[in-house]
Amino acid sequence: MLTHWNKLLTTACTVIDIGVNTIYPIFKNGSSSLMAVADKTYVNKQIANCNNIIILLRDPEERFVSGINEYCKQNNLDVRDTWELVYDDKIINRHFAPQWLWLFHLYKFYRGKVILKPFKTIKEYCKVHTNKEKKKTDVALIKQFVEVDYELIENHLNEPILLEKLIRKYKNVLS
């Protein structure tokens, strides 16, 4: 599965400061809103000097549906036809990539502690809401896109944890 996501893993990795908080914005997890209020931006190797990076995790089902819809909107595609292509592993994209995959992206440049927080805490970091979606076409979940994300939310919210510990725990999912 990792080779399918290589396009995501080879893009620039960005972490931001908002006030005293350092946050790793994930697509479809308020990233546009967070970037709009960022005080400082770190990219790739600069991230190694950060500490205690906050990562907001969104409800996996809600994010998957939203991500598929956003991808279709940006590419002027039919949602149901696109879902079929995603299901058949013919399309991948950052908007609906599993959130745990984003942890691997961050791990390329950062080895410190992270704090996974529920998406609702975005209100603590920004009041802006850019790219708010209105109408979404519902699609069925694809297990491999949400399974580990649910586990992360269930088992690791609000606890400072070394990113490496999470990577070791979930790396076999990529095989």
BELDA-V117401 format. One record per backbone hydrogen bond with DSSP energy under -1.0 kcal/mol. CO is the residue of the C=O (numbers start at 1). NH is the residue of the N-H. Records with the same first field share a line. If there is no record, write none. Layout:
CO=NH / NH
This chain:
3=6
5=9
6=10
8=11
13=44
15=42
16=23
17=39 / 40
18=21
21=18
22=54
23=16
26=29
30=34
31=35
32=36
40=17
42=15
43=46
44=47
45=48
46=49
47=50
53=115
54=24
55=117
57=119
59=63
60=64
61=65
62=66
63=67
64=68
65=69
66=70
67=71
68=72
69=73
70=74
71=75
72=77
78=82
79=83
80=84
81=85
82=86
83=87
84=88
85=90
86=89
93=96
100=104
101=105
102=106
103=107
106=109 / 110
112=163
113=53
114=161
115=55
116=158
117=57
118=121
119=122
120=123
121=124
122=125 / 126
142=145
143=146 / 147
146=150
147=151
148=152
149=153
150=154
151=155
152=156
156=159
161=114
162=166
163=167
164=168
165=169
166=170
167=171
170=173
171=174
172=175
174=2
